[in-house]
Amino acid sequence: MRISLLIGIMALLAYGCDLPGDPNPTAPAPLSTQAPTSTTPALPDLVIRAIAIEPEFGDLCSHPQAALGIRIQVDNQGVAAAAVFVVEVNGVQKNVDSGLAQDQAVSLWFSGYHERNDLNVDPMGLIPESNEDNNQTIQELPVPAIPPGCLATPTTEITFEAPLATLRGHTGKVWSVVFSPDGTLLASGSVDDTVRLWRVKDANLLRTMAGHPFPILNLAFTPNGGGLVTGSTDGAIRIWLVNNGQLADTLQGHSGRVLDVDISPDGKTLASCGDDYTVRLWRLSDGKQLEIVDEGMASIAGVTYSPDGKKLAWAESDGEVRVWRISDGAWLNIFRGTGLPATSVAFSPDGNLLAAGFANGKVYIWQLSQDALIRTLAGNGQPIQSIAFSPDGAWLVSGSQDSSLSLWSMADPAPDQSRLILAGHEGPVTSVTFSPKGNLIASASDDGTLRLWSVPEK
């Protein structure tokens, strides 16, 4: 007992004897814990800074006929450099192979544009960014206009001519006009729901053909001149007898407005197009629908047969112009002049060239065998409504929303530098056509009139 007590006292002395009530207790050692730190990783931040429609090089003042596209500026507003990334505009992608350092910017140009433009930086999300919510935007961009001070003063190369005759009778906008194959008659279609036949030599009205319950948007004579085909806003195509004005047949198939019709050179088939995104082929003898071309296209404003009758060309509202081979349904050419709508299309008489008018006020001409754009005819910037080649291919006429017609010489090595302006309409020109001999032009307009113009010998 005595030995155990002694051992306990010695142990207390050895370890400091921190007993309850000790006035100088030994404090416990503090825990060794490190305060938490907030470490945010250094990341880039790619931001769409500026968007505009402009030429690829220079400006519209110094390059008024340059093709337009979308220029996009991307800034890196983050705190670290970005590696290689992709910028996408309307489905077209471009790589920024050099990456982008902090506080730096890159400018990229994309050909073409639409009414609504979809822009996306790093669309696949391969670059980690400090802010992922500012990489995509959809913009409606105004088309830039050439500043008035940049427009060249008209020279003697640009001349004006008044009409030979004005044909009045329609009570509303006239959408379409066409000469008969022998050149003695004019036919016109209007929003007043009538077709009217006019005698060319004295500009007199011969007959009014009523029967359409809706506006008539387009028309075409059969090659023998005995029939007249019309398309309407009700989606119907009607065939009329010219000699008595009677309705011969009605073709149903389009689910929207019929925006254009054309008849094959041999008179056997009819092509039609509309805002139901289709081109349709019909047999004229019995009105049977032969084929529907529907491959996800946009609304189609104009359709025409090639001079040999083997191909069709048409103009679409998304700016594409297509050439299609009838025998096997093959796409021969797909052209794009601009992101704005293509409004009309025409083959040259030899079939080697294809011209299309666009809403940017320009006419683009392609060499089909080379699949290449060879000429651009630029007027005053107002949308082109209709175009036509003369029968000998020497001229091209365009009708514009600015109420005038422009006559371009195809023999001129620089036809975009000289033109004859046919002025007189008081509203947008909706349709233009040459007479079979090529000595006259007929035009239709919003002002409710038709006008006849002479074609110069040179």
C-alpha positions as CSV (number, residue, x, y, z in Angstrom):
1,M,0.0,0.0,0.0
2,R,2.7,2.4,1.0
3,I,4.7,1.4,-2.1
4,S,1.8,2.1,-4.5
5,L,1.1,5.5,-3.1
6,L,4.8,6.5,-3.5
7,I,4.8,5.4,-7.1
8,G,1.6,7.6,-7.8
9,I,3.1,10.7,-6.2
10,M,6.3,10.3,-8.3
11,A,4.3,10.0,-11.5
12,L,2.4,13.2,-10.7
13,L,5.6,15.1,-10.1
14,A,7.1,13.8,-13.4
15,Y,4.1,15.0,-15.6
16,G,3.5,18.4,-14.1
17,C,0.7,17.6,-11.8
18,D,-2.1,19.4,-13.8
19,L,-4.8,18.7,-11.3
20,P,-8.3,20.3,-11.1
21,G,-8.1,23.6,-9.3
22,D,-4.4,24.2,-10.2
23,P,-3.9,27.9,-10.4
24,N,-1.5,27.7,-13.4
25,P,-2.8,24.9,-15.7
26,T,-1.0,24.1,-18.9
27,A,-3.0,25.3,-21.9
28,P,-3.7,22.7,-24.6
29,A,-1.7,23.0,-27.8
30,P,-3.8,24.7,-30.6
31,L,-5.0,22.6,-33.6
32,S,-2.9,23.1,-36.7
33,T,-5.7,24.0,-39.3
34,Q,-5.1,26.2,-42.4
35,A,-7.7,28.8,-43.3
36,P,-9.6,28.0,-46.6
37,T,-8.6,29.9,-49.7
38,S,-10.8,31.0,-52.7
39,T,-8.9,30.2,-55.9
40,T,-11.0,30.9,-59.1
41,P,-9.3,29.4,-62.2
42,A,-8.1,32.0,-64.8
43,L,-10.4,31.6,-67.8
44,P,-11.0,33.4,-71.1
45,D,-14.4,35.0,-71.9
46,L,-15.2,35.2,-75.7
47,V,-17.7,37.9,-76.3
48,I,-19.5,38.9,-79.6
49,R,-18.6,42.6,-79.6
50,A,-19.8,43.9,-83.0
51,I,-21.9,42.7,-86.0
52,A,-22.5,44.4,-89.3
53,I,-23.3,43.8,-92.9
54,E,-20.5,45.2,-95.1
55,P,-18.1,44.3,-97.9
56,E,-15.2,41.9,-97.2
57,F,-12.7,44.7,-98.1
58,G,-13.0,48.4,-98.0
59,D,-16.3,50.2,-97.7
60,L,-19.4,50.7,-99.8
61,C,-18.3,54.2,-100.8
62,S,-15.1,53.0,-102.5
63,H,-16.5,49.6,-103.5
64,P,-20.3,50.2,-104.2
65,Q,-20.7,46.9,-106.2
66,A,-18.8,44.7,-103.8
67,A,-20.6,41.6,-102.5
68,L,-21.9,42.0,-98.9
69,G,-21.5,39.7,-96.0
70,I,-21.5,39.6,-92.2
71,R,-18.5,40.9,-90.3
72,I,-18.3,39.8,-86.7
73,Q,-15.8,41.0,-84.0
74,V,-15.1,38.7,-81.1
75,D,-13.3,40.0,-78.0
76,N,-11.6,38.1,-75.2
77,Q,-12.7,39.9,-72.1
78,G,-11.5,37.2,-69.7
79,V,-8.3,36.9,-67.7
80,A,-6.6,34.2,-69.7
81,A,-5.9,33.4,-73.4
82,A,-8.2,31.3,-75.4
83,A,-6.9,28.4,-77.5
84,V,-8.1,27.6,-81.0
85,F,-11.9,28.1,-81.3
86,V,-14.7,28.2,-83.9
87,V,-17.0,31.1,-84.9
88,E,-20.3,30.1,-86.6
89,V,-22.5,32.4,-88.6
90,N,-25.7,31.0,-90.2
91,G,-24.3,27.5,-90.1
92,V,-21.0,28.4,-91.7
93,Q,-17.9,27.9,-89.4
94,K,-14.5,29.5,-89.4
95,N,-11.5,28.6,-87.1
96,V,-9.5,31.1,-85.2
97,D,-6.3,29.1,-85.4
98,S,-4.2,31.6,-83.6
99,G,-6.5,31.6,-80.5
100,L,-7.1,34.9,-78.8
101,A,-5.0,36.5,-76.0
102,Q,-6.6,38.4,-73.1
103,D,-8.0,41.8,-74.1
104,Q,-7.5,41.1,-77.8
105,A,-10.0,41.0,-80.6
106,V,-10.4,39.2,-83.9
107,S,-12.6,40.2,-86.9
108,L,-14.0,37.6,-89.3
109,W,-16.1,38.1,-92.5
110,F,-18.7,35.6,-93.7
111,S,-20.1,35.8,-97.2
112,G,-23.9,36.3,-97.5
113,Y,-26.5,37.1,-94.9
114,H,-30.1,36.6,-94.1
115,E,-32.9,38.7,-92.7
116,R,-32.3,36.9,-89.3
117,N,-28.7,36.0,-88.7
118,D,-27.6,33.3,-86.2
119,L,-24.2,33.9,-84.6
120,N,-22.4,31.6,-82.3
121,V,-18.9,31.6,-80.8
122,D,-17.4,28.2,-79.8
123,P,-20.7,26.5,-80.7
124,M,-19.5,23.1,-79.4
125,G,-18.4,24.5,-76.0
126,L,-14.8,23.3,-76.3
127,I,-13.3,26.4,-74.6
128,P,-14.0,26.7,-70.8
129,E,-15.0,30.3,-70.2
130,S,-15.8,32.5,-67.2
131,N,-19.2,33.4,-68.8
132,E,-20.8,30.9,-71.1
133,D,-24.0,33.0,-71.6
134,N,-22.7,35.6,-74.0
135,N,-21.6,33.4,-76.9
136,Q,-24.8,33.3,-79.0
137,T,-27.1,35.8,-80.5
138,I,-29.7,36.2,-83.3
139,Q,-29.7,39.5,-85.0
140,E,-31.8,41.2,-87.7
141,L,-29.4,43.5,-89.5
142,P,-30.3,46.4,-91.8
143,V,-28.7,46.3,-95.2
144,P,-26.3,49.3,-95.4
145,A,-27.0,52.0,-98.0
146,I,-24.4,53.7,-100.1
147,P,-24.0,57.3,-98.7
148,P,-25.4,59.8,-101.1
149,G,-22.1,61.7,-101.3
150,C,-20.4,58.5,-102.6
151,L,-22.7,58.0,-105.6
152,A,-21.1,59.0,-108.9
153,T,-22.8,61.9,-110.8
154,P,-24.7,60.4,-113.7
155,T,-22.8,60.8,-117.0
156,T,-24.0,60.9,-120.6
157,E,-23.6,57.1,-120.5
158,I,-26.8,56.9,-118.4
159,T,-29.7,58.2,-120.5
160,F,-33.4,58.3,-120.1
161,E,-36.3,57.3,-122.4
162,A,-40.1,57.9,-122.2
163,P,-42.6,55.2,-123.0
164,L,-44.2,54.8,-126.5
165,A,-47.6,54.1,-125.0
166,T,-49.4,53.7,-121.7
167,L,-52.2,51.1,-121.5
168,R,-54.9,51.8,-118.9
169,G,-57.8,49.7,-117.8
170,H,-56.9,47.6,-114.8
171,T,-58.4,48.9,-111.5
172,G,-55.5,47.6,-109.4
173,K,-51.9,46.6,-109.3
174,V,-50.7,44.8,-112.4
175,W,-48.6,41.8,-111.5
176,S,-47.6,40.3,-114.9
177,V,-47.4,41.0,-118.6
178,V,-46.4,38.9,-121.6
179,F,-46.3,39.1,-125.4
180,S,-48.1,36.6,-127.5
181,P,-45.7,34.4,-129.6
182,D,-46.5,36.4,-132.8
183,G,-46.1,39.7,-131.0
184,T,-49.5,41.1,-131.9
185,L,-51.1,40.8,-128.4
186,L,-50.2,41.6,-124.8
187,A,-51.8,39.7,-121.8
188,S,-51.8,41.2,-118.3
189,G,-52.9,39.9,-114.9
190,S,-53.9,42.0,-112.0
191,V,-55.0,42.1,-108.4
192,D,-58.4,43.2,-109.8
193,D,-58.9,39.4,-110.6
194,T,-58.9,39.9,-114.4
195,V,-56.8,38.9,-117.3
196,R,-56.8,41.5,-120.1
197,L,-55.8,41.2,-123.7
198,W,-54.4,44.2,-125.6
199,R,-53.6,44.8,-129.2
200,V,-50.0,45.9,-129.5
201,K,-50.1,48.0,-132.7
202,D,-52.6,50.6,-131.3
203,A,-52.4,49.8,-127.5
204,N,-56.1,49.1,-127.3
205,L,-57.9,46.7,-125.0
206,L,-59.5,43.8,-126.8
207,R,-61.0,41.6,-124.1
208,T,-61.3,41.3,-120.3
209,M,-61.3,37.7,-119.1
210,A,-62.9,37.3,-115.7
211,G,-63.2,34.1,-113.7
212,H,-60.4,34.1,-111.2
213,P,-61.8,34.7,-107.8
214,F,-58.4,36.0,-106.6
215,P,-55.5,38.2,-107.9
216,I,-53.6,36.9,-110.9
217,L,-49.8,36.9,-110.2
218,N,-48.4,35.5,-113.4
219,L,-49.2,34.3,-116.9
220,A,-47.7,32.6,-120.0
221,F,-48.8,32.0,-123.6
222,T,-48.6,28.6,-125.1
223,P,-46.1,28.4,-128.0
224,N,-48.9,28.3,-130.6
225,G,-50.6,31.4,-129.0
226,G,-53.9,29.6,-128.6
227,G,-53.8,29.2,-124.9
228,L,-53.0,31.4,-121.9
229,V,-51.9,30.0,-118.5
230,T,-52.4,32.0,-115.3
231,G,-51.4,31.5,-111.7
232,S,-53.2,33.0,-108.7
233,T,-53.0,33.7,-105.0
234,D,-55.6,30.9,-104.4
235,G,-53.0,28.2,-105.5
236,A,-54.9,27.4,-108.7
237,I,-53.5,27.4,-112.2
238,R,-56.0,28.2,-115.0
239,I,-55.8,27.6,-118.7
240,W,-57.8,30.0,-121.0
241,L,-58.6,29.9,-124.7
242,V,-57.3,33.1,-126.3
243,N,-59.8,33.3,-129.2
244,N,-62.9,33.5,-127.0
245,G,-61.6,34.1,-123.5
246,Q,-63.2,30.9,-122.1
247,L,-61.8,28.9,-119.2
248,A,-60.5,25.6,-120.5
249,D,-59.1,23.9,-117.4
250,T,-58.1,24.4,-113.8
251,L,-55.1,22.7,-112.2
252,Q,-55.0,22.2,-108.5
253,G,-52.0,21.1,-106.4
254,H,-50.2,24.0,-104.9
255,S,-51.0,24.7,-101.3
256,G,-50.0,28.4,-101.5
257,R,-49.8,31.2,-103.9
258,V,-48.6,30.3,-107.4
259,L,-45.8,32.8,-107.9
260,D,-44.7,32.0,-111.4
261,V,-45.5,29.7,-114.4
262,D,-43.6,28.9,-117.6
263,I,-44.3,26.6,-120.6
264,S,-41.8,24.3,-122.2
265,P,-40.6,25.3,-125.7
266,D,-42.4,22.4,-127.2
267,G,-45.7,23.3,-125.5
268,K,-46.2,19.9,-123.9
269,T,-45.4,20.7,-120.2
270,L,-46.0,23.5,-117.7
271,A,-43.7,24.4,-114.8
272,S,-45.1,26.3,-111.8
273,C,-43.7,27.4,-108.4
274,G,-45.0,29.0,-105.3
275,D,-44.6,29.8,-101.7
276,D,-45.4,26.2,-100.7
277,Y,-41.7,25.6,-101.4
278,T,-42.3,23.4,-104.5
279,V,-41.8,23.4,-108.2
280,R,-44.4,21.3,-110.1
281,L,-44.5,19.9,-113.6
282,W,-47.8,19.4,-115.4
283,R,-48.8,17.9,-118.8
284,L,-50.7,20.5,-120.6
285,S,-52.8,18.1,-122.8
286,D,-54.8,16.7,-119.8
287,G,-53.6,18.8,-116.8
288,K,-52.0,15.8,-115.1
289,Q,-49.4,16.6,-112.5
290,L,-46.2,14.9,-113.5
291,E,-43.7,15.7,-110.8
292,I,-43.2,17.7,-107.6
293,V,-39.7,19.0,-106.7
294,D,-39.7,19.4,-102.9
295,E,-36.3,19.1,-101.3
296,G,-36.5,21.5,-98.4
297,M,-36.3,24.6,-100.5
298,A,-37.4,28.1,-99.6
299,S,-40.3,30.0,-101.2
300,I,-39.8,30.1,-104.9
301,A,-40.5,33.3,-106.7
302,G,-39.6,32.6,-110.3
303,V,-39.2,29.6,-112.6
304,T,-38.2,29.2,-116.3
305,Y,-37.4,26.6,-118.8
306,S,-34.0,26.6,-120.6
307,P,-34.2,27.3,-124.4
308,D,-33.7,23.6,-125.2
309,G,-36.4,22.6,-122.7
310,K,-34.1,20.2,-120.8
311,K,-33.5,22.2,-117.7
312,L,-35.4,24.4,-115.2
313,A,-34.0,27.3,-113.3
314,W,-35.7,28.9,-110.3
315,A,-35.2,31.7,-107.8
316,E,-35.7,31.2,-104.1
317,S,-36.4,33.6,-101.2
318,D,-33.3,32.5,-99.3
319,G,-31.1,33.9,-102.1
320,E,-30.4,30.6,-103.9
321,V,-30.7,30.1,-107.6
322,R,-30.9,26.5,-108.8
323,V,-30.6,24.7,-112.2
324,W,-32.3,21.3,-112.4
325,R,-32.1,18.7,-115.1
326,I,-35.6,17.4,-115.9
327,S,-34.7,14.0,-117.3
328,D,-33.1,12.6,-114.1
329,G,-33.8,15.3,-111.5
330,A,-30.1,16.2,-111.0
331,W,-28.9,19.5,-109.6
332,L,-26.6,21.0,-112.3
333,N,-25.9,24.4,-110.6
334,I,-26.7,26.0,-107.3
335,F,-25.7,29.7,-107.1
336,R,-26.0,32.2,-104.3
337,G,-25.7,35.9,-105.2
338,T,-26.6,37.3,-101.8
339,G,-28.5,36.4,-98.6
340,L,-31.4,38.5,-99.7
341,P,-34.3,36.9,-101.8
342,A,-33.8,36.1,-105.4
343,T,-36.9,37.5,-107.2
344,S,-36.6,36.5,-110.8
345,V,-34.5,34.3,-113.2
346,A,-33.9,34.1,-116.9
347,F,-31.8,32.0,-119.3
348,S,-30.0,33.8,-122.2
349,P,-31.4,32.7,-125.6
350,D,-28.4,30.4,-126.3
351,G,-28.8,28.8,-122.9
352,N,-25.2,29.6,-121.9
353,L,-25.9,32.3,-119.3
354,L,-28.3,32.5,-116.4
355,A,-29.3,35.8,-114.9
356,A,-31.2,36.4,-111.6
357,G,-32.5,39.6,-110.0
358,F,-32.2,40.1,-106.3
359,A,-33.7,42.2,-103.5
360,N,-30.4,44.1,-103.1
361,G,-31.0,45.8,-106.4
362,K,-28.5,43.8,-108.4
363,V,-28.6,41.3,-111.3
364,Y,-26.1,38.5,-111.2
365,I,-25.1,36.7,-114.4
366,W,-23.5,33.2,-114.3
367,Q,-21.7,31.2,-117.0
368,L,-23.3,27.8,-116.6
369,S,-20.5,25.8,-118.2
370,Q,-18.0,27.3,-115.9
371,D,-20.3,27.4,-112.9
372,A,-19.0,31.0,-112.3
373,L,-20.3,34.5,-111.7
374,I,-19.2,36.6,-114.7
375,R,-21.1,39.9,-114.3
376,T,-22.9,41.9,-111.7
377,L,-25.3,44.7,-112.9
378,A,-25.9,47.2,-110.1
379,G,-28.7,49.8,-110.4
380,N,-29.6,52.1,-107.5
381,G,-30.0,49.7,-104.7
382,Q,-33.8,49.2,-104.9
383,P,-35.1,45.5,-105.2
384,I,-35.2,44.0,-108.7
385,Q,-38.7,42.7,-109.4
386,S,-38.3,41.2,-112.9
387,I,-35.7,40.5,-115.6
388,A,-35.7,39.4,-119.2
389,F,-33.2,38.8,-122.0
390,S,-33.9,40.1,-125.5
391,P,-34.5,37.3,-128.1
392,D,-31.1,37.9,-129.7
393,G,-29.3,38.1,-126.3
394,A,-28.0,41.6,-127.0
395,W,-30.0,43.2,-124.1
396,L,-31.1,42.5,-120.6
397,V,-33.9,44.5,-119.0
398,S,-34.7,44.8,-115.3
399,G,-37.7,46.3,-113.6
400,S,-37.1,47.8,-110.2
401,Q,-39.1,48.8,-107.1
402,D,-37.9,52.4,-107.7
403,S,-40.5,52.6,-110.6
404,S,-38.0,52.4,-113.4
405,L,-36.6,49.9,-115.9
406,S,-32.9,49.6,-116.7
407,L,-31.8,48.3,-120.2
408,W,-28.3,46.8,-120.1
409,S,-26.2,46.1,-123.2
410,M,-24.7,42.6,-123.1
411,A,-22.3,43.5,-125.9
412,D,-20.8,46.2,-123.7
413,P,-17.6,44.9,-122.1
414,A,-18.5,46.7,-118.9
415,P,-22.4,46.7,-119.0
416,D,-22.6,47.7,-115.3
417,Q,-21.1,51.1,-116.3
418,S,-23.7,52.1,-118.8
419,R,-27.5,51.6,-119.0
420,L,-30.6,53.1,-120.5
421,I,-33.2,54.0,-117.9
422,L,-36.8,53.8,-119.0
423,A,-38.7,56.1,-116.7
424,G,-42.5,56.8,-116.6
425,H,-44.2,54.4,-114.2
426,E,-45.5,55.9,-111.0
427,G,-45.2,52.8,-108.9
428,P,-42.8,49.8,-108.6
429,V,-42.3,47.8,-111.8
430,T,-43.5,44.3,-111.3
431,S,-42.9,42.6,-114.6
432,V,-40.9,43.2,-117.8
433,T,-40.8,41.3,-121.1
434,F,-39.4,41.6,-124.7
435,S,-41.5,41.3,-127.8
436,P,-40.6,38.3,-130.0
437,K,-38.8,40.5,-132.5
438,G,-36.9,42.3,-129.7
439,N,-37.9,45.8,-130.8
440,L,-40.3,46.4,-127.9
441,I,-40.4,46.1,-124.1
442,A,-43.6,45.8,-122.1
443,S,-43.8,46.5,-118.4
444,A,-46.4,46.2,-115.7
445,S,-46.6,48.2,-112.5
446,D,-48.1,48.8,-109.1
447,D,-49.6,52.0,-110.7
448,G,-52.2,49.8,-112.5
449,T,-50.8,50.5,-116.0
450,L,-48.8,48.7,-118.7
451,R,-46.2,50.6,-120.8
452,L,-44.6,50.0,-124.1
453,W,-41.0,51.0,-124.8
454,S,-38.8,51.0,-127.9
455,V,-35.5,49.2,-127.9
456,P,-32.6,51.1,-129.5
457,E,-30.8,49.6,-132.5
458,K,-27.5,49.9,-130.7
